[in-house]
Amino acid sequence: MKQEPSNATLNRAKPYQLVLFPLNNGATNVYYVLILTYIATFGNVVLGLAMVFASFMVTGMRVFDAITDPIIGALMDRTNGKFGKFRPFMVIGCVTMALSVIALYVLTPYIPEHMMWLRYAAFVVLYAVWVIGYTFQTSVTRAAQAVLTDDPKQRPLFTIFNTVGSLAGMGVMQFIGPILARDNIFGDYNQTWFAVMTPIGIIVSVVLTALAIIGIWEKDQPKYFGLGGAKTEKVKLSQYLSIIKANKPLQRLMIAGGGCKLALSIATNLTVLAMLYSCMMGNYDVLYLPMMVLGYVFAVPFFLLTVRTSQKHGQRTSLMRYVGVALACYVVVLILLILWNPGNAAFQLSLYSTEGGFHLTLNLYTILFIIFFGVGYGAYYATADMPIPMVADCSDYETYRTGSFVPGIMGTLFSLVDKLVSSLSATVVGVACSFIGLDKLPTKATPYVEGMNIVVIVLFCVIPMVAWTATLLSMKGYSLTGERMKEIRAVNAARKAAVADGMSVEEAMATWVTIDQVPEQFRT
């Protein structure tokens, strides 16, 4: 005779938890800008390292970052101390990143130029240490989603609050950086600029990390881990391949997440934007910040739309719908960039001029670019981090499938592919620049070089469009629809309640298998 569970409640997060925990992603995104956006420029321009070396190191370390993910994921699943499963990794990661970036950006420029070998060595070692710290903290963002909430109405909200965190982290750095790089302040991404930006970034990251720890504190305890209990999973690294092979939704989510991240990391790359707004259009200071702000403004309604669609139809439908919008809009952006004509002002971006007093200089070309770039950017920016809460769905599915609670492995498996794919961005940009004869990464001071428009078209439009196409194809067969997740959560809830009443995990797994076997109270 089946044992009836004693309770049937979803694990819901409190409002402050939903708001604060996603700030962990904002804390690491500070370094996504400070390191992954600027480190190739730092190595090449400040330390004098070869451009190709600096660019390839970004890719190499991103690959190293991906390789460390499974190790840290397995370690996380084995952790269950007094300080919880996730909080230790957040603290260790935060401290490690802060110390390594100080040593890298502030101290290494003082190594004498005649000891260039030491500059190369310090660059590699300190970058590697930072990567380990980054992996520690960023892995928690995906893994802890499984304990924060399993309410299908709440999980999509992560995307909005994650954006708030990103704006408090990444957005602050993106906004302050170009201002401090102006000629009348610190100059064009020189040693002084990096020395000033480093403490600013660290302070922002530490504050966001502290708030995120408060957000996950109450949920970071055994009763929220899978089917319940204090038992830690002893999954070996060798079992990763079997999990990937059996968990089909995770496979597809890896492709989708990698596609979204590749599109975002290349299209927003500092070098690409410098070539577009300065080398091609001739006015980086006027165009960069307004276009970035416009992109964020356009993103706001899309964040609301993605959440509403996710809550009503599931996250798969929402991701596909708005990635499709981005793809369609960028077809027009592509056409506009192809039509660019340096000899004709009507086919160049122009916002305003301060010569002879402030006055608008908008033309039809700019208006069309703003509309289609803005809508496209808003759509893909709103979906860029949507796969993160979807990892929690894959984790719930793994618990449903095997009874194991392995959020660390699930999160880092997804992150592994995400990082391997996005690691291509710096190398692709560096190699593309070398094809047109450049030996240094372009900045706003770099003059236009023949063929640079082709490089911008490929990097800014073509590659992101291919990545979005891969995302749409992978999501087409993604089985964890909104309706399917309701069934999985109901079965898991029945099993968890039965285990709490004394039934073994094995018996609960055999007793509650399909939705029709689950008592009515678990189906709502």
KAHU-V836644 format. One record per residue. N is the residue number from 1. D_FIRST is the distance of its C-alpha to the first C-alpha in whole Angstrom. Layout:
# KAHU-V836644
n:d_first
N:D_FIRST
N:D_FIRST
This chain:
# KAHU-V836644
n:d_first
1:0
2:4
3:7
4:9
5:13
6:15
7:18
8:19
9:23
10:25
11:27
12:31
13:34
14:37
15:40
16:42
17:40
18:40
19:43
20:44
21:42
22:43
23:47
24:46
25:46
26:50
27:51
28:50
29:52
30:55
31:56
32:55
33:58
34:60
35:59
36:58
37:60
38:63
39:63
40:65
41:68
42:68
43:68
44:71
45:73
46:73
47:72
48:74
49:72
50:72
51:70
52:68
53:67
54:66
55:64
56:62
57:61
58:59
59:57
60:57
61:56
62:53
63:52
64:52
65:50
66:48
67:47
68:47
69:44
70:41
71:42
72:42
73:39
74:37
75:39
76:38
77:34
78:35
79:36
80:35
81:37
82:38
83:40
84:37
85:36
86:39
87:41
88:43
89:44
90:45
91:48
92:49
93:49
94:51
95:53
96:54
97:55
98:57
99:59
100:59
101:61
102:63
103:64
104:64
105:66
106:68
107:69
108:70
109:72
110:75
111:75
112:78
113:79
114:80
115:77
116:75
117:73
118:72
119:71
120:69
121:67
122:66
123:65
124:63
125:61
126:61
127:59
128:57
129:56
130:55
131:53
132:51
133:51
134:50
135:47
136:46
137:46
138:45
139:42
140:40
141:41
142:39
143:36
144:36
145:35
146:31
147:31
148:33
149:31
150:29
151:30
152:31
153:34
154:35
155:35
156:38
157:40
158:40
159:43
160:45
161:45
162:45
163:49
164:50
165:49
166:51
167:54
168:54
169:54
170:55
171:57
172:59
173:60
174:61
175:63
176:65
177:66
178:68
179:70
180:71
181:72
182:75
183:78
184:79
185:76
186:75
187:76
188:74
189:71
190:73
191:73
192:73
193:71
194:68
195:69
196:69
197:65
198:64
199:63
200:63
201:60
202:58
203:59
204:57
205:54
206:54
207:53
208:51
209:49
210:49
211:47
212:45
213:44
214:43
215:41
216:39
217:39
218:36
219:34
220:35
221:32
222:29
223:26
224:27
225:27
226:24
227:21
228:23
229:24
230:27
231:27
232:30
233:30
234:32
235:33
236:36
237:39
238:38
239:35
240:36
241:37
242:34
243:33
244:35
245:35
246:31
247:31
248:33
249:34
250:35
251:38
252:39
253:39
254:41
255:44
256:43
257:44
258:47
259:48
260:48
261:50
262:52
263:54
264:54
265:55
266:58
267:59
268:59
269:61
270:64
271:66
272:65
273:66
274:69
275:70
276:69
277:70
278:73
279:75
280:74
281:74
282:77
283:75
284:72
285:73
286:73
287:70
288:67
289:66
290:67
291:65
292:62
293:62
294:62
295:59
296:57
297:58
298:57
299:53
300:52
301:52
302:50
303:47
304:47
305:46
306:44
307:42
308:41
309:41
310:38
311:36
312:37
313:36
314:35
315:37
316:38
317:40
318:42
319:43
320:44
321:46
322:48
323:48
324:50
325:52
326:53
327:54
328:56
329:58
330:59
331:61
332:63
333:64
334:64
335:67
336:69
337:69
338:70
339:73
340:74
341:78
342:79
343:83
344:81
345:80
346:78
347:76
348:75
349:73
350:75
351:74
352:77
353:80
354:81
355:85
356:87
357:85
358:81
359:80
360:77
361:78
362:75
363:75
364:73
365:72
366:71
367:69
368:67
369:66
370:65
371:63
372:61
373:61
374:60
375:57
376:56
377:56
378:54
379:51
380:51
381:51
382:48
383:46
384:47
385:45
386:42
387:40
388:40
389:37
390:36
391:35
392:32
393:31
394:31
395:30
396:27
397:26
398:27
399:24
400:22
401:23
402:23
403:21
404:25
405:27
406:30
407:32
408:36
409:35
410:34
411:37
412:40
413:39
414:40
415:43
416:44
417:45
418:46
419:49
420:50
421:50
422:52
423:54
424:56
425:58
426:60
427:61
428:61
429:64
430:66
431:66
432:67
433:70
434:71
435:72
436:74
437:76
438:75
439:75
440:73
441:70
442:72
443:72
444:73
445:77
446:77
447:79
448:78
449:78
450:78
451:75
452:73
453:72
454:70
455:68
456:67
457:66
458:64
459:62
460:62
461:61
462:60
463:58
464:56
465:55
466:54
467:52
468:50
469:50
470:48
471:46
472:46
473:45
474:42
475:40
476:41
477:38
478:36
479:32
480:31
481:32
482:31
483:28
484:27
485:27
486:25
487:22
488:22
489:23
490:20
491:17
492:19
493:19
494:15
495:15
496:18
497:16
498:13
499:16
500:17
501:15
502:15
503:13
504:15
505:17
506:16
507:12
508:12
509:15
510:12
511:9
512:12
513:15
514:16
515:17
516:16
517:12
518:14
519:13
520:17
521:18
522:18
523:20
524:23
